């Protein structure tokens, strides 16, 4: 078990290093940040001076190695725009992003598991049909639209929940639904097909032959088998939510990493982009590690094999 | 009699039409008796077994006629809830063919073996645990106490079939339906499972229906044999009589098809032709199209002819 964790952490470190190279190169392809910092009529000497100040006049490889060396000691440089440590900027917003992604995931699972299970149990029945329509709606509605709709109905019309901001548990409800809405469809289908497979298996047939109540067969003996493919997917979705929450964060003025990074991209604020992407990739790796470890909890065969 | 089945008709309603999978089967199993239900694949053996538990394919399978009585109690009219609570796993238990897939891979065997005991309120708490250990020891799982938390993949195929047997016998059922319990196992393990079934029967007096296509396994375990062909039982009798003097041409052909050691025969003796479609079966004797002793009369339903004590066959030749 420990060996598995160490191996995964090592693989994760390599992934993060790769991500850092890519983001470093790509952000510098986007243009010269100094142009954004100085007035349009600044003399070339001033531009050169600022470039030297941020180390932007050095060769790219050297710049990268410097960045990496500093990053390893926790220094991601100062934000060009906010004149504060980039790391601080990201770390301040990380909890909000994790909170939003976790709530979004929770919402999608809480919806997908019952719908998927009931669709499989009553295959071809009305729940299955409603589930399918629901899934289609989920995939056809982009997050920004769902977000606006939710604000319109629950914040503006009904005035039940706050439309934007962060702080109380009530604030997280609408953004979490907007974020978790899309994956519901795919998760429902995964749960449904996994359940159909399991319900047709020999061991479930034997459970029935031995008089196990249907309720236990479905929600205990079959569901745990179906959880393995769902878990794989949850890892991917959690990671995608961490990195892709930008739209939702913007609509609901949620102070998260995604929004901060995208703003930083527009102002070519390299240190913030780098720190933000790096931390997102660290979270990505960690969430995948978590999924790998939780397989073992669900499926004893995996516990022994690895 | 533990079990008495009379004129059982089970149909599968498929898109292609109605498949008469079990078409007028009558059989009985006594206390401590083993009945072998023998026949080739598709002859309706397994569906006969599933009909006893009323576990037919959802939507398509239906018992349309006949009666199934367990200790005199009619099962065909029993409500589904009562079937689940008082019959399945409690008074009729089943062992299935493939031990590799019959156990749930993500639950410990302790959980799986205790499940029927818990559901049928046989034992709870500490008593449940000791009962589980007792049953597992009975099926000869070594150091059962220590292995309750282990998962199916940590056991061999033979051990898994023993665990399945433990699940089946925990509630001391009156009847055990064993559907090809040895087919997926090595020959040496087969012998062990057969010995286990014998021992279970000696211990509990349960009646057993052994569904198999393996005449060797049937001969070694059964008191009586019922030979099924195309949804009907064509011959029934004590095991010795069936093997020594098979009367129905199908039974004769089936026994002749077994290759024997030391026999110099260049070709295996197969039965020519194929079993009829059960969607639109021929009237009269269903074996007639393949039968070497076919007569004109065979187009009519053959009578069941009593040959000797408990030995009967459905054939015009014997009438």
Interface residues (C-beta under 8 A of the other chain):
Chain A: X201 X202 X203 X204 X205 X206 X207 X208 X209 X210 X211 X212 X213 X214 X216 X221 X224 X225 X298 X299 X300 X301 X304
Chain B: X53 X55 X84 X85 X87 X88 X89 X90 X93 X94 X96 X97 X98 X101 X102 X103 X104 X105 X106 X107 X108 X115 X116 X119 X120 X151 X153 X154 X164 X167 X168
